[in-house]
């Protein structure tokens, strides 16, 4: 079975074992990477995997290394 590139709230909940209400709370706080398409909220699997590996922090929340 092919993995979806984009996940719905329901699919994300099953993927990372969070309730839908908690996911909506994180979306409202802008603390999880998401895409709004009209009334739909979608999540890119690759960004969610990165977000989980970063301990639930978005890339913009992480300290940036100085450019050399």
Beta strands, then each sheet from edge to edge (+ up, - down):
strand 1: 6-7
strand 2: 35-37
strand 3: 40-44
sheet 1: 1+ 3- 2+
end
